[in-house]
Amino acid sequence: MHGLVNRSIQLFVSHTYGVAQWEAVTRAAGLDFTEFEGMLRYERTYTPTLLDAAAEVLRRPRADLMEDLGSFLVCHPGFEAVRRLLRFGGVDFVDFLHSLDDLDDRVRMALSDLRLPKLELRVHGEGHFSLLCEAQVTGYGYVMMGVLRAMADDYGALALLDHTGAASGVETLSITLIENDFAEGRSFELGACVG
Amino acid sequence: MTVIANTAALDALCPMHLTLSRTGHITHAGPTLEKIGPKGTLVGRRFLEIFEVKRPRKLSSITDLQGVPQNQLRLKLREAPFTTLKGILVPTGAEDGTLLVNLSFGISILDAVRDFALTNADFAATDLAIEMLYLVEAKTAAMEASYRLNCRLQGAKIAAEEQAFTDTLTGLKNRRALDTVLNRLLRDRDSFAVMQIDLDYFKTVNDTLGHAAGDYVLQHAARIMIEQTRSHDLVARVGGDEFTVVLPNVRSDDILRKVGQRIIERLEEPISFEGSDCKISASIGTVWIQPGQSPRMDELLSDADVALYASKHAGRATQTLYSPELRDAANAVVPPTEGRVAPAQPA
């Protein structure tokens, strides 16, 4: 698994719950180190083991933790790059939802060895969508739910999100858009980061 | 005769297009170009008054432009921020001689989006500009992360090397570091001196007061050697109570005598450890390599040993400078009988 995935979990736990808790998580996961490098690769098994260990140590349902992780990735100032790269997807929230089909390809264009699970948006009618998330790691749908929640805020959209379960490795989210232009979103300038 | 589709369609397809009259006046500008032009609308201005043609070079009038249909143009805004643009110019085929120009930022896209605060909506959906910006930003972030990782690895490598060259008890350099430095000095044929220092009576301290006292004495001795040498001299612990000091750029044997003498004097001051006084001294054998001499490493170390044993035979607490006569004497198995400090090697 790409180091960025485990590194994200590390930063999420240590920023939200403290470094001591993160160290407890790595011990519970049976690791003899505490620092993940974003630019190195790790065995596939680390990620689910870490998530289970975090749920156990922090005494929170794993699904809740994964949803918080998704929001953290978008909202935390240290991950401004993630928010910005997601915002490149579209000019408003609906546009952004449609860009999710390409998210894995976009990510692969930036980091050829970072494989994100495939996403597929289905439109069911005015303001009603569902997002199908292929989940190699169980609960990926919850991470996406956190990401979507935070991105809706970022765009200033009002949306209801629900995880409607999993079947044969695909988790489904239902998205109901109440208002695409509900509040003033955070600003996004195309050229803000470009040197 | 082909007629250009309505301007609304062109604005959507090519938001950076212009139409020019036969006289070179702008008759219409796409919405994105209107954003980057000088204040007020571009319509009615002369094309060449807004843009400087960088290539093809010889073009200076609209008549010239009429003559090069479909040519690749390189343009530059005549006003700040002097953005460069790529363009293509084609005649519309209309009888009034209308020209159609489509522009793009090309490589200046990064500056342009910032200078003109452009958004996704300023580019046609088919334009790869947004993907390009995305890619630049994503790659920059990834490169930055890789760079930070490289820095950390570099730091870890330096620390590991440092550790590999350090004697953990005293913090002095170890034999491996000594070999590295000596090899370099010998290879470069530099002038330098090597002092082989053996602590005298150290075994007694160890045997009577224990290893803790012994360790303490070694650390104390290490401190003294560091204090009595220059910062660019190398002090290494090469065995239990054996030390080697390498002194580059020594100007005279007199300096060596003084340094050795000071080290011996300082080491002879009793060292207090948990209420007991530890008394040691030192024997030193010194070799001075002068410019142009190029002994082999084993010869150098053997010379230093000969000098060191001369000091031991002379009753310890002594420094001896190596000279070939010492070796002759040693070979004859007769300890040197001369004074405590042997004569310097002739230059």
Interface residues (C-beta under 8 A of the other chain):
Chain A: L4 E37 G38 M39 L40 A81 R84 L85 F88 G90 V91 R106 M109 A110 L111 E189 L190 G191 A192 C193 V194 G195
Chain B: L110 D111 A112 V113 R114 D115 A117 L118 T119 N120 A121 I130 E131 L133 Y134 L135 V136 E137 A138 K139 T140 A141 A142 A145 S146 L149 R152
